[in-house]
Amino acid sequence: MTATPPASPLAQDWKQLLFTRRMLICVFTGFSSGLPLYILINLVPAWLKTEHVDLKLIGLVGLTQIPYTWKFFWAPLMDRFSLPRLGRRRGWMLATQLLLLVSIAVFGVFSPTAGLTSIVELAVLVALCSASQDIVLDAFRREILADAELGLGNAVHVNAYRIAGLVPGSLSLILADHLPWSSVFCITALFMLPGIVLTLLVSEPQLARPPKTLREAVIEPFHEFMTRHGWQAALAIIAFIFLYKLGDSMATALATPFYLELGFTKSEIGLIAKNAGLWPSVIGGMLGGIWMLKIGINRALWLFGLVQMASILGFAWLSSIGHDPALLGAIHFDGFDFGHAISYKQAALAAVIGFEALGVGLGTAAFVAFIARTTDPRYTATQIALFTSLAAVPRTFFNASTGWLVERLGWTDFFWLCALLAIPGMMLLFRVAPWSEKH
């Protein structure tokens, strides 16, 4: 295949689109982007929970992810300036990845009972480096993919993003049952190395010239977006980006503490809860990306969004049956005893997590493709940073209230609330991505 992106993927076999160097790069960008975020939303809360930190405080620790919501402030700097030798994109990629490698490992130096303040400060630093890495990785990915490849390329990226969550959400939790937390964080940090290798091997994209002045880097991306769509349409897009993932984000904010409270061990969560979501996420995400080639991003947002919303209800069901003694027995089938392998309760957990991984993976793939499509290639870093910052607001600010909401409502009603909060984003699809317009 030639280096020039194909103009029309519909005219080609999907296998020719999938097995390309650009899609392989999307695997690495997704893994590098997802790892530090899942450390903050899965591993750190689990660590604090096992050290008996109050659930409300664990929820408030989610505020350390504020840099994800403000990254559009410094994105113009990363668009305008380059670090020496590696180029505008690769230079910032390497710098942020090295900082993440070190800062993640440092978590293990502190104790949650004696150094919670230091842990919070370090979490802010990790979020800052991770958000900065996202700025440049998103821009890099947008610049190497043709418009027609955005659906499939972002599906690959999102799949790798979620697979990265298995490291802090599965492997690290299993290791925590056998190793001190200092060793766990050091091992987890080493998984930043594949991203560093990618940065050293890929070429710098040359599709768009960098802004000539800082003023051009700061003002033009916002001016271009508003004038291209008009104020009303632009505000509708902004509201949609803010609301589409709100319910899903809140529902999964305290997922690991939720599993622990239901009585699952860290190893059970690692082996069952996380791995049960791997194949549904990967297979569903890839099928979703291929399907987007046929139905377009607009219709994918509708269909995948409905599955994503339905998956939230699975958590409500799991919560309602979670303390039922009848579910603690072993599964029996035609005389075979699977008591040592899996209980009814464990099977229910695996089913709920598998469906959630499928729904959220599909919804996220279409959502990220929509964001990339909405940007102008001349201002990729700043515009994508703006849109993904808006998408991160619920995860940061609304998720900080989840501990308080759970204590007030209980887990079951909390998940019903999350499902209801997913409806406004779906309603905005009538305006920003009409079903009749196949894009």
matplotlib code that plots the C-alpha trace (Angstrom):
import matplotlib.pyplot as plt

x = [0.0, 1.3, 2.0, -0.8, -4.0, -6.8, -9.4, -12.4, -12.3, -15.7, -14.1, -11.6, -11.7, -11.8, -8.9, -6.7, -7.7, -7.2, -3.8, -1.8, 1.1, -1.2, -3.6, -0.7, 0.4, -3.2, -2.7, 0.3, -1.3, -4.3, -2.3, -0.1, -3.0, -5.2, -2.6, -2.1, -5.8, -6.8, -4.1, -5.9, -9.4, -8.8, -5.6, -5.2, -8.9, -8.3, -5.1, -6.8, -9.8, -7.6, -5.8, -9.2, -9.4, -13.0, -15.1, -16.1, -12.4, -11.7, -14.4, -12.9, -9.5, -11.1, -10.6, -7.0, -8.0, -8.8, -5.9, -7.8, -10.5, -8.2, -5.7, -6.9, -5.2, -1.7, -2.5, -1.7, 1.8, 2.3, 1.0, 3.2, 6.6, 8.7, 11.2, 14.7, 15.6, 12.4, 10.0, 6.7, 4.7, 7.4, 9.3, 6.3, 5.3, 8.7, 8.9, 5.5, 6.0, 9.3, 7.7, 4.8, 7.2, 8.9, 5.9, 3.8, 6.6, 6.9, 3.3, 4.7, 7.0, 4.0, 1.5, -2.2, -2.6, 0.4, 1.0, -2.4, -1.6, 1.6, -0.4, -3.0, -0.2, 1.5, -1.9, -2.3, 1.2, 0.4, -2.9, -1.1, 1.5, -1.2, -3.4, -0.4, 0.4, -3.2, -2.9, -0.1, -1.1, -4.6, -3.1, -0.6, -3.3, -5.5, -2.7, -1.7, -5.3, -7.3, -10.9, -12.3, -10.1, -11.2, -13.9, -11.8, -8.6, -10.3, -11.9, -8.5, -7.2, -10.2, -9.7, -6.0, -7.0, -9.3, -6.9, -4.4, -6.9, -6.2, -2.8, -3.8, -7.3, -6.2, -2.5, -1.6, -4.5, -3.4, 0.2, -1.0, -2.2, 1.4, 3.7, 4.1, 2.4, 5.8, 6.7, 3.3, 3.6, 7.1, 6.0, 2.9, 5.1, 7.2, 4.2, 4.9, 7.9, 6.0, 4.8, 8.3, 9.5, 6.8, 7.8, 11.4, 10.4, 7.7, 8.2, 7.0, 3.8, 4.1, 0.5, 0.0, 2.3, 2.6, 1.1, 3.6, 2.8, 1.4, -1.6, -2.4, -2.0, -4.4, -7.1, -7.5, -8.6, -11.5, -12.4, -12.3, -14.6, -17.2, -17.3, -17.3, -20.5, -22.1, -22.7, -25.9, -24.5, -21.1, -22.8, -24.9, -21.7, -20.1, -23.1, -23.2, -19.5, -20.1, -23.2, -22.8, -20.5, -21.8, -23.9, -21.3, -18.5, -20.2, -21.3, -17.8, -16.1, -16.1, -16.3, -13.4, -14.6, -18.1, -16.8, -14.8, -17.9, -19.8, -17.2, -15.0, -11.2, -8.7, -7.6, -11.2, -11.6, -8.4, -9.2, -13.0, -14.2, -11.5, -10.7, -14.4, -14.5, -11.4, -12.8, -16.2, -14.4, -11.9, -14.3, -17.1, -14.8, -13.3, -16.7, -17.9, -15.1, -15.7, -19.4, -18.8, -17.2, -20.6, -23.2, -21.2, -20.3, -23.7, -25.7, -23.0, -23.4, -27.1, -26.8, -23.7, -25.0, -28.2, -26.1, -23.8, -26.8, -28.3, -25.0, -25.3, -28.4, -26.4, -24.6, -28.0, -29.0, -25.7, -26.1, -29.6, -28.6, -25.1, -25.9, -28.3, -27.0, -28.4, -25.9, -23.0, -23.4, -21.5, -22.7, -23.8, -24.4, -25.3, -23.6, -20.4, -19.4, -17.9, -17.8, -14.0, -14.2, -17.0, -20.0, -23.3, -22.2, -19.0, -20.8, -23.2, -20.2, -18.5, -21.7, -22.3, -18.7, -18.7, -21.8, -20.4, -17.2, -19.1, -21.4, -18.9, -16.3, -18.7, -19.9, -16.4, -15.2, -18.0, -17.6, -13.8, -14.3, -16.9, -14.5, -11.7, -14.1, -15.2, -11.6, -9.7, -6.4, -4.6, -5.5, -5.6, -3.9, -5.9, -9.3, -9.1, -7.8, -10.8, -13.3, -11.7, -11.4, -15.2, -15.7, -13.5, -15.4, -18.0, -15.3, -13.5, -16.1, -19.3, -17.4, -16.0, -19.6, -20.2, -19.0, -21.4, -24.2, -23.7, -23.9, -27.1, -28.8, -27.2, -25.5, -28.7, -30.4, -27.1, -26.8, -30.4, -29.5, -26.5, -28.7, -31.1, -28.2, -27.2, -30.5, -29.8, -26.7, -28.7, -31.3, -28.7, -28.0, -31.1, -29.1, -25.4, -25.6, -29.0, -29.7, -30.6, -27.2, -24.8, -21.3]
y = [0.0, 3.4, 6.0, 8.3, 7.6, 6.1, 8.6, 6.2, 3.2, 2.1, 1.0, -1.2, -4.3, -3.5, -5.8, -3.5, -0.6, -2.4, -4.0, -0.9, 0.9, 3.8, 1.5, -0.1, 3.4, 3.9, 0.8, 2.4, 5.9, 4.4, 2.3, 5.2, 7.5, 5.1, 3.8, 6.9, 7.7, 4.2, 4.4, 7.5, 6.1, 2.5, 1.7, 4.8, 4.5, 0.7, 1.5, 4.1, 1.8, -1.0, 1.4, 2.4, 5.9, 7.2, 6.7, 10.4, 11.3, 8.8, 10.5, 13.9, 12.6, 12.5, 16.3, 15.7, 15.0, 18.7, 19.1, 17.0, 19.7, 22.7, 21.3, 23.6, 26.4, 25.1, 23.2, 26.3, 26.3, 22.7, 23.6, 26.7, 25.5, 22.5, 20.7, 20.2, 17.4, 15.2, 17.8, 19.4, 16.3, 13.7, 16.0, 16.7, 13.0, 11.9, 14.6, 13.8, 10.0, 10.2, 12.3, 9.8, 6.9, 8.5, 10.0, 6.9, 4.9, 7.5, 6.8, 3.8, 6.0, 7.4, 6.0, 6.9, 7.1, 9.4, 11.1, 11.6, 15.2, 14.2, 11.5, 14.1, 16.4, 13.6, 12.6, 16.2, 15.9, 12.6, 14.1, 17.1, 15.0, 12.6, 15.5, 17.0, 13.6, 13.4, 16.8, 15.7, 12.1, 13.2, 15.8, 13.3, 10.7, 13.2, 14.2, 10.7, 9.5, 10.5, 11.7, 8.4, 6.5, 8.3, 5.9, 2.8, 4.5, 5.9, 2.5, 0.9, 3.7, 3.3, -0.5, -0.1, 2.6, 0.2, -2.7, -0.4, -0.3, -4.0, -3.1, -1.0, -2.5, -6.2, -7.0, -4.4, -5.5, -9.1, -8.1, -6.0, -9.3, -10.6, -7.6, -4.3, -1.3, 0.3, -2.6, -2.6, 1.1, 0.6, -2.4, -0.5, 2.5, 0.3, -0.1, 3.4, 2.0, 0.9, 4.5, 5.7, 3.2, 4.3, 7.9, 7.1, 5.0, 7.0, 10.0, 13.5, 14.3, 17.2, 17.7, 21.2, 24.1, 25.2, 28.5, 31.4, 33.3, 32.5, 34.8, 32.7, 29.5, 30.8, 32.7, 31.2, 27.6, 29.0, 31.6, 29.0, 26.6, 29.3, 30.9, 27.5, 26.3, 29.4, 30.2, 28.1, 25.0, 25.4, 25.7, 22.6, 20.6, 21.8, 20.8, 17.4, 16.7, 17.7, 15.4, 12.4, 10.5, 12.0, 9.0, 6.4, 8.4, 8.8, 5.1, 3.8, 6.5, 4.3, 0.9, -0.7, 0.5, -0.8, -4.3, -4.3, -3.3, -6.1, -8.5, -9.3, -9.6, -7.6, -10.8, -11.6, -8.1, -8.5, -11.9, -11.7, -8.1, -6.7, -9.6, -10.2, -6.8, -7.4, -9.4, -7.7, -4.4, -5.4, -7.4, -4.9, -1.9, -3.4, -4.4, -0.9, 0.6, -1.6, -0.9, 2.9, 2.5, 1.3, 3.3, 6.5, 8.2, 9.8, 6.6, 4.9, 7.6, 6.8, 3.0, 2.7, 5.4, 3.4, 0.3, 2.4, 3.8, 0.3, -1.0, 1.4, -0.4, -3.6, -2.0, -1.2, -4.8, -6.1, -3.8, -5.0, -8.6, -8.2, -9.1, -12.0, -15.1, -17.4, -16.0, -17.2, -20.9, -22.6, -23.1, -26.7, -28.0, -31.6, -33.0, -30.9, -28.8, -25.4, -24.3, -23.8, -21.9, -19.4, -18.6, -17.1, -13.8, -13.9, -14.9, -11.9, -9.6, -11.0, -10.5, -6.9, -5.9, -7.6, -5.7, -2.5, -2.9, -3.6, -0.6, 1.9, 0.8, 1.2, 4.6, 5.9, 4.8, 6.8, 9.7, 10.1, 9.8, 12.6, 14.8, 14.2, 14.9, 18.2, 19.6, 21.6, 19.9, 23.2, 23.5, 19.8, 20.1, 23.1, 22.1, 18.5, 19.6, 21.9, 19.2, 16.4, 18.9, 19.4, 15.7, 15.3, 17.8, 15.3, 12.8, 15.3, 17.5, 15.4, 12.3, 14.1, 14.0, 10.3, 9.2, 11.6, 10.5, 6.8, 7.5, 9.4, 7.2, 3.8, 2.1, 0.9, 4.3, 6.0, 3.8, 4.6, 8.3, 7.8, 6.1, 9.1, 11.5, 9.8, 10.9, 14.6, 13.8, 11.3, 14.0, 16.4, 13.9, 15.2, 18.5, 17.6, 14.2, 13.6, 9.9, 10.9, 12.4, 9.6, 10.9]
z = [0.0, -0.8, 1.8, 0.6, 2.5, 0.4, -0.8, -0.5, 1.9, 0.7, -2.6, -0.8, 1.2, 4.9, 5.5, 3.3, 5.5, 8.8, 8.3, 7.5, 9.3, 10.2, 12.0, 13.9, 15.0, 16.3, 18.5, 20.2, 20.5, 22.2, 24.6, 25.6, 26.0, 28.1, 30.5, 32.7, 32.8, 33.9, 36.6, 38.0, 37.7, 38.5, 40.3, 42.6, 43.9, 44.5, 46.3, 48.5, 49.2, 50.4, 52.7, 54.2, 52.8, 53.1, 49.9, 49.7, 49.8, 47.0, 44.9, 45.6, 44.5, 41.0, 41.0, 40.4, 36.8, 36.3, 33.8, 31.3, 31.2, 30.8, 28.3, 25.5, 27.4, 26.7, 23.5, 21.4, 22.8, 21.7, 18.3, 18.0, 19.5, 18.9, 21.0, 19.5, 17.1, 17.1, 15.6, 16.8, 17.5, 18.3, 20.6, 22.8, 22.7, 24.0, 26.7, 28.2, 28.0, 29.9, 32.6, 32.9, 33.2, 36.2, 37.9, 37.9, 39.5, 42.3, 43.6, 45.4, 47.6, 49.5, 52.0, 51.7, 55.5, 56.0, 52.7, 51.1, 50.2, 48.4, 46.5, 45.4, 44.2, 42.3, 40.8, 39.5, 37.9, 36.2, 34.9, 33.6, 31.8, 30.5, 29.3, 27.5, 25.9, 24.7, 23.0, 20.8, 20.3, 19.1, 16.8, 15.5, 14.8, 13.1, 10.8, 9.7, 9.0, 5.9, 6.6, 5.3, 7.8, 10.9, 11.9, 11.7, 12.9, 16.0, 16.7, 16.7, 19.0, 21.4, 21.5, 22.4, 24.9, 26.7, 26.5, 28.3, 31.2, 31.8, 33.1, 36.1, 36.3, 36.1, 36.2, 38.8, 41.1, 40.9, 41.6, 44.6, 46.3, 46.2, 46.0, 47.9, 46.2, 45.5, 43.2, 41.7, 40.6, 39.2, 37.1, 35.9, 34.9, 32.6, 30.3, 29.1, 27.2, 24.1, 23.5, 23.9, 21.3, 18.9, 19.3, 18.3, 15.3, 13.6, 11.2, 11.9, 10.0, 7.5, 6.5, 7.9, 8.6, 12.3, 13.3, 12.5, 15.7, 19.1, 18.4, 15.4, 17.4, 20.2, 18.3, 14.9, 16.0, 18.0, 15.3, 12.5, 14.4, 15.3, 11.8, 10.0, 11.8, 13.0, 16.7, 17.2, 15.5, 17.2, 20.7, 19.9, 19.1, 22.3, 24.3, 22.6, 23.3, 27.0, 27.5, 25.3, 27.7, 30.9, 32.2, 31.2, 32.8, 36.1, 36.2, 35.9, 38.1, 41.2, 39.5, 41.3, 44.8, 43.8, 43.1, 46.3, 48.3, 46.7, 48.3, 45.4, 46.0, 44.0, 42.2, 41.3, 39.9, 38.0, 36.6, 36.0, 36.0, 33.8, 31.5, 30.9, 29.3, 27.0, 24.1, 24.0, 23.9, 21.2, 19.0, 19.4, 18.9, 15.7, 14.3, 15.2, 13.3, 10.2, 10.5, 10.5, 7.1, 5.9, 7.9, 8.6, 11.9, 12.4, 12.4, 14.5, 17.2, 17.4, 17.4, 19.6, 22.0, 22.7, 23.5, 25.7, 27.6, 28.1, 29.5, 32.4, 33.5, 33.9, 36.9, 38.5, 38.1, 39.5, 42.5, 43.2, 43.2, 44.6, 48.2, 47.4, 49.2, 46.5, 44.1, 46.2, 45.2, 42.5, 38.9, 38.1, 34.6, 33.7, 36.7, 36.4, 39.4, 38.5, 42.1, 42.1, 38.8, 39.0, 41.2, 40.1, 41.5, 39.5, 36.3, 36.8, 37.2, 34.1, 32.1, 33.2, 32.6, 29.2, 28.1, 29.5, 27.6, 24.4, 24.8, 26.0, 23.5, 20.6, 21.8, 22.4, 19.0, 17.2, 19.6, 19.1, 15.3, 15.5, 17.4, 14.9, 11.9, 13.5, 13.5, 10.9, 10.0, 10.3, 14.0, 15.1, 18.5, 19.8, 18.5, 19.5, 22.9, 23.3, 22.4, 24.5, 27.4, 27.2, 27.2, 30.2, 32.3, 33.5, 34.3, 36.5, 38.1, 38.1, 39.0, 42.1, 43.5, 42.8, 46.3, 47.9, 45.5, 46.3, 50.0, 49.6, 47.0, 47.3, 44.4, 42.5, 42.4, 41.6, 38.4, 37.4, 37.7, 35.5, 32.8, 32.9, 32.5, 29.2, 27.6, 26.9, 24.9, 22.8, 22.1, 20.7, 18.0, 16.2, 15.7, 15.4, 13.7, 12.0, 11.1, 7.6, 6.9, 6.3, 7.0]

ax = plt.figure().add_subplot(projection="3d")
ax.plot(x, y, z, "-o")
ax.set_aspect("equal")
plt.show()
